[in-house]
Amino acid sequence: MIESMLTISVILFALTILVAVIRIILGPSLPDRVVALDVIGVNLIATIAVVSVILNTKAFLEAILILGILSFIGTIAFSKFIERGKIVERERDR
Amino acid sequence: MTKIVFFIILTFGVELFLSGHNNPGGGFIGGLVLSSAFVLLYLVYDIETVHRGTPFDFKRVAAFGVFLAVGTGMLSLLFGESFLSQTTWLVDLPVFGETELGTMTIFEAGVALTVLGVVVTIILGISEDVE
């Protein structure tokens, strides 16, 4: 019972990632693509968690932490690029 | 807020670096996580502010890391072993109890410093304003 539920949830996460990829390809504007990339990151984290429950191991938990950090930094970089036009500034003007 | 996240990422990077023996982790991944912490600082502040806070050149960090890694490898030649061979000791430390110390950790520290320096240099290089 639990096993089939976990497998179905992994399949549904894969479908969600597929929909987000379609949004990245078709997305009319840049913020759509950024939000779709963020959705892919969150879904990858959830998929890794469910897979580590299925395999009954703790080896993937650090991968979850690294993915969280990287998708966080990536979202910050994209939003700063949209807002300011450049990512790393030489001199900050407030 | 950024400083809190920065130190959380730094702590996680050092933990990944130290757990490289028997768990997932090691010098390369630890260096990547450390460099992602520095990239976060460069994103939130600017280049001048971060360079005022970290008074070292990241190219020299990379060079020192390569020196440390290759030097640890060459050191085993002095004892008549082959290049890059490693050794471990079991030491009684006061707080940690019986601990396994190895020369592999120094090599991994070199790899981590190399990855940190190279990644930060690449990020700064590709983000430079071309005007």
Backbone of each chain as ProteinMPNN parsed JSONL, in Angstrom:
{"seq_chain_A": "MIESMLTISVILFALTILVAVIRIILGPSLPDRVVALDVIGVNLIATIAVVSVILNTKAFLEAILILGILSFIGTIAFSKFIERGKIVERERDR", "coords_chain_A": {"N_chain_A": [[0.839, -1.211, 0.0], [1.713, 1.356, 1.044], [4.034, 1.415, -0.456], [3.126, 1.478, -3.137], [1.791, 3.904, -3.079], [3.933, 5.674, -2.68], [5.365, 5.236, -5.043], [3.512, 6.137, -6.953], [3.434, 8.834, -6.209], [6.013, 9.646, -6.879], [5.851, 9.388, -9.652], [3.937, 11.327, -10.178], [5.311, 13.621, -9.365], [7.263, 13.628, -11.358], [5.647, 14.144, -13.574], [4.871, 16.747, -12.891], [7.317, 18.085, -13.081], [7.69, 17.804, -15.804], [5.599, 19.4, -16.82], [6.478, 21.865, -15.893], [8.807, 22.105, -17.383], [7.733, 22.374, -19.92], [6.572, 24.874, -19.54], [8.885, 26.389, -19.243], [9.962, 26.205, -21.818], [7.933, 27.289, -23.476], [7.337, 29.634, -22.208], [6.179, 32.945, -22.08], [7.43, 35.2, -20.94], [10.323, 36.334, -19.044], [10.082, 36.153, -16.129], [8.177, 34.063, -15.876], [9.654, 31.843, -16.682], [11.595, 31.835, -14.682], [10.127, 31.297, -12.356], [9.218, 28.783, -13.068], [11.622, 27.36, -13.101], [12.217, 27.459, -10.379], [10.097, 25.939, -9.406], [10.815, 23.471, -10.497], [13.132, 22.987, -9.003], [12.126, 22.72, -6.333], [10.465, 20.502, -6.715], [12.351, 18.582, -7.397], [13.699, 18.341, -4.965], [11.632, 17.279, -3.362], [11.192, 14.888, -4.722], [13.629, 13.565, -4.32], [13.482, 13.209, -1.561], [11.267, 11.453, -1.333], [12.224, 9.273, -2.779], [14.378, 8.535, -1.179], [12.952, 7.644, 1.003], [11.717, 5.419, -0.142], [13.921, 3.781, -0.813], [14.907, 3.421, 1.687], [17.094, 4.73, 2.972], [19.671, 6.961, 4.257], [21.366, 8.389, 2.708], [20.928, 10.345, 0.825], [20.273, 12.743, 1.95], [21.996, 14.884, 2.255], [22.264, 15.676, -0.36], [19.753, 16.784, -0.726], [19.991, 19.066, 0.897], [22.029, 20.453, -0.48], [20.793, 20.898, -2.959], [18.702, 22.55, -2.127], [20.13, 24.842, -1.22], [21.391, 25.612, -3.647], [19.243, 26.091, -5.421], [18.028, 28.165, -4.091], [20.031, 30.205, -4.216], [20.152, 30.438, -6.982], [17.575, 31.393, -7.607], [17.687, 33.874, -6.319], [19.716, 35.084, -7.845], [18.538, 35.186, -10.413], [16.317, 36.842, -9.887], [17.604, 39.17, -9.143], [18.882, 39.752, -11.524], [16.657, 40.294, -13.165], [15.673, 42.523, -11.851], [17.792, 44.454, -11.654], [19.397, 44.21, -13.928], [22.065, 43.487, -14.079], [24.232, 41.035, -12.601], [26.387, 40.693, -10.657], [27.523, 43.443, -9.042], [29.885, 46.125, -9.454], [30.151, 48.46, -7.896], [28.048, 49.332, -5.315], [24.959, 50.968, -5.587], [22.656, 52.69, -3.756]], "CA_chain_A": [[0.0, 0.0, 0.0], [2.589, 2.527, 1.147], [4.979, 1.368, -1.567], [2.49, 1.943, -4.384], [1.542, 5.342, -2.926], [5.184, 6.398, -2.902], [5.698, 5.177, -6.473], [2.604, 7.048, -7.67], [3.82, 10.217, -5.941], [7.204, 9.942, -7.693], [5.397, 9.593, -11.04], [3.269, 12.634, -10.264], [6.356, 14.653, -9.332], [7.876, 13.666, -12.686], [4.711, 14.867, -14.448], [4.941, 18.171, -12.565], [8.553, 18.621, -13.672], [7.466, 17.884, -17.252], [4.773, 20.591, -17.078], [7.321, 23.041, -15.688], [9.72, 22.21, -18.533], [6.936, 22.972, -21.01], [6.431, 26.308, -19.268], [10.176, 27.037, -19.521], [10.17, 26.322, -23.267], [6.933, 28.157, -24.096], [7.022, 30.799, -21.379], [6.286, 34.179, -22.852], [8.305, 36.214, -20.363], [11.405, 35.794, -18.219], [9.641, 35.719, -14.794], [7.542, 32.743, -15.969], [10.697, 30.817, -16.72], [12.268, 31.787, -13.378], [9.25, 30.592, -11.418], [9.196, 27.368, -13.456], [12.871, 26.761, -12.621], [12.075, 27.286, -8.936], [9.198, 24.791, -9.228], [11.592, 22.262, -10.768], [14.017, 22.741, -7.862], [11.346, 22.216, -5.2], [10.008, 19.148, -7.041], [13.492, 17.669, -7.302], [13.932, 18.088, -3.542], [10.593, 16.37, -2.881], [11.416, 13.57, -5.325], [14.75, 12.912, -3.637], [13.006, 12.782, -0.244], [10.419, 10.265, -1.477], [13.069, 8.152, -3.213], [15.153, 8.046, -0.033], [12.037, 6.847, 1.826], [11.509, 4.133, -0.816], [15.123, 2.967, -0.709], [15.183, 3.265, 3.112], [18.48, 5.125, 3.205], [19.867, 8.356, 4.63], [22.533, 8.89, 1.983], [20.591, 11.42, -0.093], [19.773, 13.928, 2.656], [22.885, 16.01, 1.967], [21.912, 16.156, -1.704], [18.602, 17.672, -0.542], [20.475, 20.35, 1.411], [22.771, 21.16, -1.531], [19.824, 21.383, -3.95], [18.01, 23.697, -1.541], [21.016, 26.01, -1.259], [21.664, 26.064, -5.017], [18.054, 26.686, -6.043], [17.851, 29.461, -3.412], [20.964, 31.178, -4.8], [19.76, 30.662, -8.362], [16.406, 32.274, -7.648], [18.148, 35.224, -5.972], [20.468, 35.642, -8.969], [17.616, 35.534, -11.496], [15.491, 38.001, -9.551], [18.436, 40.372, -9.205], [19.092, 40.059, -12.945], [15.453, 40.933, -13.689], [15.458, 43.823, -11.222], [18.862, 45.431, -11.862], [20.01, 44.113, -15.245], [23.349, 42.795, -13.987], [24.151, 40.118, -11.464], [27.348, 41.116, -9.645], [27.844, 44.837, -9.31], [31.185, 46.524, -8.942], [29.937, 49.419, -6.81], [26.63, 49.292, -5.025], [24.296, 52.268, -5.449], [21.363, 52.47, -3.118]], "C_chain_A": [[0.868, 1.254, 0.0], [3.535, 2.597, -0.056], [4.351, 1.93, -2.841], [2.17, 3.427, -4.286], [2.801, 6.147, -3.208], [5.568, 6.395, -4.384], [4.821, 6.128, -7.281], [3.001, 8.496, -7.438], [5.076, 10.591, -6.721], [6.807, 10.202, -9.139], [4.732, 10.956, -11.192], [4.272, 13.781, -10.194], [7.033, 14.78, -10.698], [6.973, 14.394, -13.67], [4.756, 16.361, -14.189], [6.182, 18.816, -13.165], [8.393, 18.768, -15.178], [6.648, 19.125, -17.609], [5.602, 21.858, -16.916], [8.314, 23.228, -16.831], [8.995, 22.802, -19.728], [6.781, 24.474, -20.807], [7.742, 27.033, -19.531], [10.354, 27.227, -21.02], [9.221, 27.349, -23.865], [6.854, 29.541, -23.475], [7.203, 32.135, -22.043], [7.271, 35.172, -22.257], [9.337, 35.551, -19.455], [10.949, 35.387, -16.816], [8.909, 34.388, -14.796], [8.58, 31.637, -15.913], [11.395, 30.696, -15.372], [11.429, 31.016, -12.367], [9.177, 29.11, -11.763], [10.469, 26.664, -13.014], [12.811, 26.523, -11.123], [11.178, 26.084, -8.618], [9.949, 23.485, -9.461], [12.514, 21.94, -9.598], [13.282, 22.145, -6.678], [10.886, 20.788, -5.452], [11.134, 18.132, -7.004], [13.775, 17.318, -5.85], [12.913, 17.077, -3.004], [10.778, 14.975, -3.438], [12.55, 12.83, -4.638], [14.307, 12.415, -2.264], [12.183, 11.502, -0.356], [11.249, 9.054, -1.894], [13.9, 7.627, -2.056], [14.258, 7.329, 0.963], [11.847, 5.466, 1.206], [12.715, 3.218, -0.616], [15.559, 2.74, 0.73], [16.646, 3.567, 3.436], [18.537, 6.595, 3.625], [20.928, 9.034, 3.783], [22.213, 10.105, 1.127], [20.223, 12.718, 0.604], [20.678, 15.131, 2.417], [22.65, 16.564, 0.574], [20.707, 17.085, -1.633], [19.057, 19.041, -0.071], [21.183, 21.144, 0.314], [21.816, 21.703, -2.584], [19.059, 22.576, -3.421], [18.842, 24.95, -1.613], [21.16, 26.533, -2.682], [20.431, 26.678, -5.668], [17.727, 28.028, -5.401], [18.734, 30.527, -4.05], [20.599, 31.476, -6.254], [18.563, 31.58, -8.502], [16.791, 33.707, -7.314], [18.853, 35.867, -7.162], [19.544, 36.05, -10.106], [16.796, 36.763, -11.156], [16.321, 39.27, -9.551], [18.725, 40.763, -10.647], [17.879, 40.751, -13.539], [15.333, 42.359, -13.162], [16.49, 44.861, -11.665], [19.464, 45.382, -13.264], [21.382, 43.503, -15.241], [23.379, 42.038, -12.671], [25.106, 40.514, -10.351], [27.769, 42.53, -9.974], [29.229, 45.165, -8.786], [31.035, 47.49, -7.765], [28.444, 49.499, -6.572], [26.091, 50.713, -4.938], [22.916, 52.034, -4.876], [20.519, 53.734, -3.245]], "O_chain_A": [[0.785, 2.093, -0.896], [3.802, 3.668, -0.599], [4.954, 2.749, -3.535], [2.261, 4.145, -5.282], [2.754, 7.173, -3.887], [6.031, 7.402, -4.918], [5.3, 6.832, -8.171], [2.921, 9.311, -8.357], [5.2, 11.727, -7.18], [7.338, 11.106, -9.785], [4.928, 11.652, -12.189], [4.111, 14.794, -10.875], [7.341, 15.884, -11.147], [7.449, 15.167, -14.502], [4.691, 17.161, -15.123], [6.131, 19.93, -13.686], [8.89, 19.726, -15.77], [6.957, 19.821, -18.577], [5.461, 22.807, -17.687], [8.631, 24.355, -17.209], [9.548, 23.622, -20.461], [6.847, 25.252, -21.759], [7.729, 28.173, -19.995], [10.836, 28.27, -21.462], [9.636, 28.186, -24.666], [6.382, 30.494, -24.095], [8.293, 32.434, -22.53], [7.897, 35.924, -23.004], [9.236, 34.365, -19.139], [11.394, 34.345, -16.334], [9.0, 33.642, -13.821], [8.422, 30.64, -15.209], [11.751, 29.595, -14.954], [11.946, 30.189, -11.617], [9.084, 28.268, -10.87], [10.424, 25.506, -12.597], [13.297, 25.501, -10.638], [11.45, 25.315, -7.696], [9.759, 22.512, -8.732], [12.673, 20.776, -9.23], [13.749, 21.177, -6.078], [10.903, 19.955, -4.547], [10.93, 16.976, -6.635], [14.054, 16.165, -5.522], [13.271, 16.143, -2.287], [10.555, 13.987, -2.738], [12.461, 11.626, -4.396], [14.703, 11.329, -1.84], [12.37, 10.571, 0.427], [11.011, 7.941, -1.424], [14.114, 6.42, -1.944], [14.744, 6.478, 1.708], [11.816, 4.461, 1.916], [12.567, 2.039, -0.294], [16.475, 1.957, 0.982], [17.337, 2.776, 4.078], [17.606, 7.365, 3.393], [21.353, 10.145, 4.104], [23.125, 10.832, 0.734], [19.894, 13.7, -0.061], [20.204, 16.267, 2.379], [22.811, 17.761, 0.337], [20.629, 18.061, -2.38], [18.581, 20.063, -0.566], [20.975, 22.35, 0.181], [21.986, 22.826, -3.057], [18.789, 23.519, -4.166], [18.351, 26.006, -2.012], [21.066, 27.737, -2.918], [20.542, 27.671, -6.387], [17.212, 28.928, -6.065], [18.264, 31.614, -4.386], [20.718, 32.613, -6.71], [18.52, 32.436, -9.386], [16.297, 34.649, -7.934], [18.63, 37.039, -7.464], [19.718, 37.112, -10.703], [16.588, 37.632, -12.004], [15.822, 40.336, -9.913], [18.807, 41.948, -10.971], [18.024, 41.687, -14.325], [14.954, 43.278, -13.887], [16.141, 45.991, -12.006], [19.986, 46.386, -13.748], [21.847, 43.037, -16.281], [22.642, 42.362, -11.739], [24.681, 40.659, -9.205], [28.306, 42.794, -11.05], [29.698, 44.576, -7.812], [31.72, 47.348, -6.753], [27.666, 49.706, -7.503], [26.694, 51.569, -4.289], [22.111, 51.285, -5.43], [19.383, 53.768, -2.773]]}, "seq_chain_B": "MTKIVFFIILTFGVELFLSGHNNPGGGFIGGLVLSSAFVLLYLVYDIETVHRGTPFDFKRVAAFGVFLAVGTGMLSLLFGESFLSQTTWLVDLPVFGETELGTMTIFEAGVALTVLGVVVTIILGISEDVE", "coords_chain_B": {"N_chain_B": [[20.533, 39.271, 7.721], [21.494, 37.994, 5.436], [24.032, 37.418, 6.392], [23.553, 35.456, 8.304], [22.579, 33.311, 6.722], [24.841, 32.96, 5.167], [26.724, 32.022, 7.063], [25.473, 29.662, 7.798], [25.626, 28.2, 5.387], [28.407, 28.07, 5.137], [29.056, 26.508, 7.382], [27.799, 24.13, 6.679], [29.266, 23.472, 4.428], [31.818, 22.982, 5.531], [31.176, 20.81, 7.095], [30.441, 18.933, 5.148], [32.929, 18.692, 3.941], [34.447, 17.51, 5.99], [33.19, 15.081, 6.38], [33.991, 13.391, 4.439], [35.213, 10.895, 4.402], [33.794, 8.417, 5.007], [31.229, 8.882, 4.264], [28.908, 10.449, 1.914], [30.482, 13.185, 0.355], [33.373, 15.285, 0.723], [36.419, 16.8, -0.562], [35.961, 18.15, -3.019], [33.169, 18.637, -3.242], [32.745, 19.971, -0.867], [34.296, 22.264, -1.333], [32.818, 23.339, -3.444], [30.393, 24.003, -2.163], [31.3, 25.875, -0.277], [32.195, 27.837, -2.069], [29.747, 28.523, -3.167], [28.626, 29.847, -1.026], [30.259, 32.145, -0.963], [29.58, 33.187, -3.451], [26.945, 33.876, -2.96], [27.381, 35.999, -1.163], [28.642, 37.806, -2.946], [26.494, 38.262, -4.631], [24.607, 39.563, -3.004], [25.874, 41.751, -1.719], [28.329, 43.991, -3.071], [31.209, 43.892, -5.315], [33.321, 45.467, -4.329], [32.747, 45.779, -1.576], [32.81, 43.136, -0.624], [35.439, 42.481, -1.193], [36.708, 44.198, 0.524], [36.074, 42.98, 2.891], [37.164, 40.394, 2.718], [40.34, 39.949, 2.744], [41.981, 38.642, 0.714], [43.338, 37.337, -2.334], [41.493, 35.499, -4.686], [42.598, 34.015, -6.709], [45.115, 33.466, -5.701], [44.374, 31.871, -3.584], [43.484, 29.602, -4.973], [45.918, 28.844, -6.139], [47.436, 28.285, -3.876], [46.007, 26.128, -2.915], [46.438, 24.155, -4.907], [49.179, 23.896, -4.566], [49.254, 22.851, -1.971], [47.92, 20.38, -2.307], [49.509, 19.01, -4.262], [51.919, 19.11, -2.917], [51.426, 17.52, -0.671], [51.181, 15.109, -2.004], [53.773, 14.842, -3.044], [55.211, 14.597, -0.722], [55.039, 12.017, 0.138], [56.906, 10.792, -1.402], [59.284, 11.225, -0.147], [59.406, 9.378, 1.869], [59.865, 7.048, 0.595], [57.669, 5.932, -0.592], [55.092, 5.493, -3.138], [53.876, 8.043, -5.409], [51.406, 10.208, -4.083], [50.488, 8.412, -2.154], [48.835, 7.409, 0.879], [48.557, 7.776, 4.478], [47.433, 6.819, 7.753], [46.809, 7.702, 11.165], [45.931, 6.561, 14.446], [44.837, 8.538, 16.959], [44.76, 9.663, 20.317], [42.706, 12.073, 21.174], [41.966, 14.86, 23.373], [39.212, 15.719, 23.678], [37.677, 14.521, 21.654], [38.13, 11.835, 21.856], [39.213, 8.628, 20.645], [40.599, 9.204, 17.583], [40.757, 9.177, 14.048], [43.398, 10.192, 12.228], [44.473, 11.41, 9.124], [46.68, 11.742, 6.292], [45.247, 12.176, 4.076], [43.317, 14.065, 4.534], [44.621, 16.522, 4.415], [45.286, 16.669, 1.73], [42.687, 16.718, 0.712], [41.894, 19.165, 1.739], [43.48, 20.836, 0.213], [42.346, 20.355, -2.321], [39.782, 21.388, -1.847], [40.322, 24.111, -1.36], [41.358, 24.789, -3.864], [39.125, 24.386, -5.556], [37.375, 26.271, -4.459], [38.761, 28.737, -4.949], [38.967, 28.696, -7.775], [36.295, 28.545, -8.67], [35.14, 30.902, -7.62], [36.738, 32.773, -8.93], [36.026, 32.26, -11.613], [33.286, 32.925, -11.576], [33.429, 35.662, -10.932], [34.828, 36.487, -13.154], [33.11, 35.986, -15.366], [31.096, 37.69, -14.746], [31.859, 40.227, -15.098], [31.618, 43.682, -15.942], [31.317, 44.62, -19.262], [32.302, 47.277, -20.769]], "CA_chain_B": [[19.896, 38.042, 7.244], [22.444, 37.319, 4.544], [25.172, 36.897, 7.154], [23.121, 34.207, 8.933], [22.551, 32.272, 5.69], [26.237, 32.746, 4.781], [27.411, 31.15, 8.014], [24.861, 28.323, 7.715], [26.196, 27.505, 4.226], [29.813, 27.771, 5.435], [29.092, 25.375, 8.305], [27.433, 22.927, 5.926], [30.387, 23.131, 3.565], [32.883, 22.372, 6.333], [30.703, 19.484, 7.513], [30.585, 18.058, 3.979], [34.36, 18.458, 3.731], [34.993, 16.618, 7.013], [32.545, 13.767, 6.363], [34.277, 12.791, 3.144], [35.838, 9.582, 4.458], [32.899, 7.26, 4.961], [29.903, 9.328, 3.855], [28.981, 11.353, 0.769], [31.142, 14.439, 0.701], [34.762, 15.313, 0.308], [36.99, 18.11, -0.822], [35.405, 18.846, -4.178], [31.819, 19.117, -2.954], [32.882, 20.985, 0.178], [34.745, 23.496, -1.968], [31.711, 23.922, -4.219], [29.417, 24.627, -1.259], [31.941, 27.086, 0.237], [32.187, 28.872, -3.102], [28.386, 29.033, -3.33], [28.435, 30.852, 0.026], [30.883, 33.401, -1.39], [28.786, 33.73, -4.556], [25.793, 34.545, -2.348], [27.846, 37.307, -0.674], [28.846, 38.697, -4.091], [25.19, 38.652, -5.174], [23.841, 40.472, -2.156], [26.639, 42.983, -1.654], [29.005, 44.177, -4.353], [32.572, 43.361, -5.338], [34.196, 46.27, -3.481], [32.474, 45.492, -0.167], [33.284, 41.79, -0.274], [36.906, 42.495, -1.202], [37.175, 44.847, 1.755], [35.905, 42.058, 4.008], [38.024, 39.218, 2.566], [41.572, 40.548, 2.194], [42.882, 37.761, -0.016], [43.0, 37.173, -3.74], [41.021, 34.118, -4.83], [43.539, 33.273, -7.558], [46.174, 32.949, -4.838], [43.78, 30.752, -2.835], [43.53, 28.43, -5.85], [47.311, 28.425, -6.301], [47.863, 27.666, -2.616], [45.36, 24.82, -2.825], [47.161, 23.221, -5.772], [50.477, 23.657, -3.913], [49.038, 21.973, -0.82], [47.575, 19.031, -2.762], [50.665, 18.371, -4.897], [52.951, 18.966, -1.899], [51.112, 16.317, 0.112], [51.524, 13.955, -2.818], [55.225, 14.701, -3.162], [55.796, 14.298, 0.585], [55.152, 10.572, 0.315], [58.103, 10.336, -2.108], [60.423, 11.297, 0.768], [59.421, 8.184, 2.706], [60.069, 5.879, -0.233], [56.419, 5.378, -1.112], [54.79, 6.038, -4.452], [53.258, 9.371, -5.42], [50.035, 10.361, -3.582], [50.04, 7.376, -1.217], [48.36, 8.06, 2.103], [48.722, 7.038, 5.718], [46.545, 7.288, 8.817], [47.172, 7.377, 12.538], [44.88, 6.627, 15.461], [45.363, 9.432, 17.983], [43.846, 9.964, 21.419], [42.53, 13.505, 21.393], [41.33, 15.047, 24.683], [37.756, 15.861, 23.683], [36.992, 13.678, 20.685], [38.403, 10.425, 22.061], [40.102, 8.023, 19.651], [40.278, 9.817, 16.312], [41.599, 8.741, 12.949], [43.973, 11.318, 11.494], [45.121, 10.917, 7.921], [47.212, 12.772, 5.396], [44.262, 12.401, 3.023], [42.551, 15.279, 4.833], [45.366, 17.695, 3.935], [45.081, 16.671, 0.281], [41.307, 17.163, 0.458], [41.844, 20.605, 1.995], [44.02, 21.468, -0.978], [41.333, 20.288, -3.389], [38.683, 22.297, -1.515], [40.776, 25.489, -1.591], [41.463, 24.985, -5.31], [37.783, 24.539, -6.133], [36.853, 27.565, -3.989], [39.387, 29.83, -5.682], [38.674, 28.655, -9.213], [34.884, 28.848, -8.938], [34.888, 32.326, -7.387], [37.381, 33.524, -10.011], [35.223, 32.126, -12.84], [32.048, 33.702, -11.433], [33.764, 37.082, -11.053], [35.267, 36.766, -14.516], [32.024, 36.048, -16.339], [30.096, 38.693, -14.389], [32.481, 41.544, -15.212], [30.966, 44.573, -16.882], [32.073, 44.902, -20.482], [31.85, 48.592, -21.207]], "C_chain_B": [[20.839, 37.257, 6.341], [23.596, 36.706, 5.306], [24.803, 35.58, 7.821], [23.154, 33.07, 7.923], [23.968, 31.929, 5.26], [26.92, 31.792, 5.754], [26.782, 29.766, 8.068], [25.48, 27.545, 6.557], [27.661, 27.15, 4.474], [29.924, 26.559, 6.354], [28.777, 24.071, 7.582], [28.572, 22.488, 5.012], [31.508, 22.452, 4.333], [32.466, 20.978, 6.799], [30.798, 18.486, 6.369], [32.042, 17.695, 3.756], [34.896, 17.441, 4.729], [34.388, 15.224, 6.948], [32.919, 12.98, 5.127], [34.828, 11.388, 3.199], [34.843, 8.465, 4.198], [31.503, 7.616, 4.49], [30.037, 10.11, 2.555], [29.592, 12.682, 1.178], [32.55, 14.416, 0.196], [35.191, 16.706, -0.086], [36.301, 18.854, -1.94], [34.034, 19.453, -3.849], [31.863, 20.178, -1.863], [33.336, 22.313, -0.398], [33.641, 24.149, -2.774], [30.704, 24.619, -3.311], [30.003, 25.902, -0.648], [31.913, 28.195, -0.809], [30.78, 29.38, -3.35], [28.052, 30.035, -2.236], [29.042, 32.178, -0.39], [30.122, 34.032, -2.555], [27.54, 34.433, -4.026], [26.189, 35.912, -1.803], [28.027, 38.283, -1.828], [27.525, 39.143, -4.687], [24.56, 39.742, -4.341], [24.569, 41.795, -2.007], [27.263, 43.22, -3.019], [30.47, 43.792, -4.207], [33.47, 44.121, -4.359], [34.006, 45.916, -2.007], [33.017, 44.13, 0.242], [34.806, 41.755, -0.265], [37.474, 43.239, -0.007], [37.077, 43.879, 2.93], [36.817, 40.848, 3.925], [39.327, 39.656, 1.929], [42.505, 39.523, 1.583], [42.37, 37.605, -1.43], [42.607, 35.718, -3.976], [41.881, 33.318, -5.793], [44.66, 32.694, -6.713], [45.663, 31.82, -3.967], [43.834, 29.476, -3.665], [44.958, 27.92, -5.994], [47.819, 27.743, -5.042], [47.238, 26.282, -2.447], [46.068, 23.78, -3.674], [48.507, 22.878, -5.154], [50.329, 22.668, -2.767], [48.778, 20.536, -1.274], [48.792, 18.328, -3.348], [51.779, 18.164, -3.875], [52.691, 17.766, -1.006], [51.429, 15.061, -0.678], [53.021, 13.732, -2.902], [55.868, 14.268, -1.852], [55.948, 12.8, 0.783], [56.341, 10.017, -0.453], [59.304, 10.32, -1.17], [60.54, 10.049, 1.622], [59.529, 6.908, 1.87], [58.805, 5.236, -0.738], [56.174, 5.956, -2.492], [54.012, 7.338, -4.294], [51.801, 9.28, -4.942], [49.588, 9.214, -2.683], [49.756, 8.025, 0.132], [48.619, 7.168, 3.303], [47.796, 7.622, 6.774], [47.147, 6.895, 10.164], [45.914, 7.358, 13.386], [45.444, 7.399, 16.651], [44.309, 9.605, 19.063], [43.786, 11.467, 21.62], [41.758, 13.709, 22.689], [39.809, 15.069, 24.648], [37.097, 14.781, 22.831], [37.223, 12.191, 20.917], [39.359, 9.909, 21.003], [39.701, 8.499, 18.262], [41.256, 9.322, 15.26], [42.08, 9.97, 12.19], [44.702, 10.772, 10.283], [45.675, 12.055, 7.097], [46.272, 13.044, 4.243], [43.514, 13.701, 3.25], [43.271, 16.528, 4.341], [45.224, 17.813, 2.421], [43.691, 17.182, -0.065], [41.157, 18.652, 0.725], [42.415, 21.372, 0.814], [43.031, 21.49, -2.124], [40.213, 21.291, -3.125], [39.096, 23.742, -1.758], [40.891, 25.775, -3.08], [40.1, 25.234, -5.933], [37.181, 25.876, -5.737], [37.43, 28.715, -4.807], [38.991, 29.86, -7.137], [37.232, 29.053, -9.482], [34.592, 30.325, -8.71], [35.528, 33.177, -8.47], [36.577, 33.457, -11.3], [33.964, 32.975, -12.751], [32.335, 35.195, -11.573], [34.166, 37.423, -12.483], [34.117, 36.872, -15.495], [30.983, 37.099, -15.967], [30.649, 40.102, -14.56], [31.74, 42.396, -16.243], [31.874, 44.824, -18.078], [31.57, 46.225, -21.019], [32.971, 49.314, -21.929]], "O_chain_B": [[20.97, 36.038, 6.455], [24.093, 35.636, 4.954], [25.635, 34.676, 7.904], [23.683, 31.995, 8.207], [24.281, 30.764, 5.015], [27.612, 30.863, 5.336], [27.474, 28.789, 8.354], [25.821, 26.372, 6.71], [28.119, 26.077, 4.081], [30.769, 25.689, 6.146], [29.401, 23.041, 7.834], [28.818, 21.294, 4.838], [32.086, 21.472, 3.863], [33.296, 20.074, 6.889], [31.183, 17.335, 6.573], [32.367, 16.554, 3.428], [35.713, 16.595, 4.365], [35.008, 14.269, 7.415], [32.249, 12.005, 4.788], [34.917, 10.728, 2.164], [35.022, 7.662, 3.283], [30.667, 6.727, 4.332], [31.152, 10.408, 2.128], [29.255, 13.234, 2.225], [32.892, 13.611, -0.671], [34.432, 17.667, 0.036], [36.074, 20.06, -1.836], [33.773, 20.621, -4.137], [31.123, 21.161, -1.912], [32.834, 23.368, -0.01], [33.529, 25.375, -2.795], [30.213, 25.699, -3.641], [29.296, 26.901, -0.51], [31.643, 29.352, -0.487], [30.607, 30.546, -3.707], [27.287, 30.971, -2.468], [28.427, 33.228, -0.201], [30.023, 35.255, -2.648], [27.122, 35.457, -4.566], [25.442, 36.88, -1.95], [27.629, 39.444, -1.73], [27.417, 40.259, -5.193], [24.041, 40.724, -4.872], [23.959, 42.855, -2.149], [26.773, 42.7, -4.022], [30.922, 43.415, -3.125], [34.276, 43.519, -3.649], [34.982, 45.768, -1.271], [33.607, 43.98, 1.312], [35.406, 41.08, 0.571], [38.588, 42.954, 0.433], [37.886, 43.937, 3.855], [37.213, 40.315, 4.961], [39.421, 39.73, 0.704], [43.698, 39.517, 1.889], [41.176, 37.715, -1.708], [43.298, 34.805, -3.524], [41.909, 32.09, -5.724], [45.115, 31.577, -6.957], [46.417, 30.904, -3.636], [44.175, 28.407, -3.159], [45.193, 26.712, -5.975], [48.541, 26.748, -5.114], [47.866, 25.374, -1.902], [46.281, 22.652, -3.228], [48.941, 21.727, -5.2], [51.15, 21.767, -2.598], [49.33, 19.59, -0.712], [49.087, 17.188, -2.986], [52.504, 17.171, -3.939], [53.627, 17.064, -0.622], [51.886, 14.066, -0.116], [53.496, 12.597, -2.843], [56.933, 13.651, -1.852], [56.848, 12.345, 1.488], [56.759, 8.887, -0.197], [60.228, 9.525, -1.344], [61.635, 9.69, 2.054], [59.31, 5.811, 2.382], [58.84, 4.121, -1.259], [56.936, 6.797, -2.969], [53.554, 7.686, -3.206], [51.062, 8.384, -5.349], [48.386, 9.06, -2.469], [50.347, 9.046, 0.486], [48.866, 5.97, 3.169], [47.418, 8.791, 6.695], [47.879, 5.912, 10.287], [44.944, 8.054, 13.086], [46.411, 6.965, 17.276], [43.116, 9.685, 18.772], [44.709, 12.064, 22.174], [40.975, 12.843, 23.081], [39.175, 14.482, 25.525], [36.088, 14.197, 23.226], [36.594, 11.362, 20.26], [40.214, 10.648, 20.516], [38.588, 8.229, 17.81], [42.429, 9.08, 15.544], [41.288, 10.696, 11.589], [45.452, 9.8, 10.381], [45.206, 13.189, 7.185], [46.451, 14.015, 3.507], [43.119, 14.371, 2.296], [42.632, 17.484, 3.901], [45.061, 18.911, 1.889], [43.518, 17.968, -0.997], [40.398, 19.335, 0.039], [41.905, 22.431, 0.449], [42.884, 22.497, -2.816], [39.745, 21.965, -4.043], [38.315, 24.523, -2.302], [40.563, 26.875, -3.525], [39.924, 26.157, -6.728], [36.554, 26.547, -6.556], [36.69, 29.566, -5.3], [38.708, 30.926, -7.684], [36.962, 29.811, -10.413], [33.882, 30.946, -9.502], [34.954, 34.18, -8.893], [36.448, 34.457, -12.007], [33.601, 33.662, -13.705], [31.593, 35.916, -12.241], [33.879, 38.517, -12.969], [34.126, 37.742, -16.366], [30.085, 37.385, -16.759], [29.981, 41.073, -14.206], [31.296, 41.898, -17.278], [33.039, 45.19, -17.929], [30.519, 46.281, -21.658], [32.788, 50.445, -22.379]]}, "name": "protein", "num_of_chains": 2, "seq": "MIESMLTISVILFALTILVAVIRIILGPSLPDRVVALDVIGVNLIATIAVVSVILNTKAFLEAILILGILSFIGTIAFSKFIERGKIVERERDRMTKIVFFIILTFGVELFLSGHNNPGGGFIGGLVLSSAFVLLYLVYDIETVHRGTPFDFKRVAAFGVFLAVGTGMLSLLFGESFLSQTTWLVDLPVFGETELGTMTIFEAGVALTVLGVVVTIILGISEDVE"}
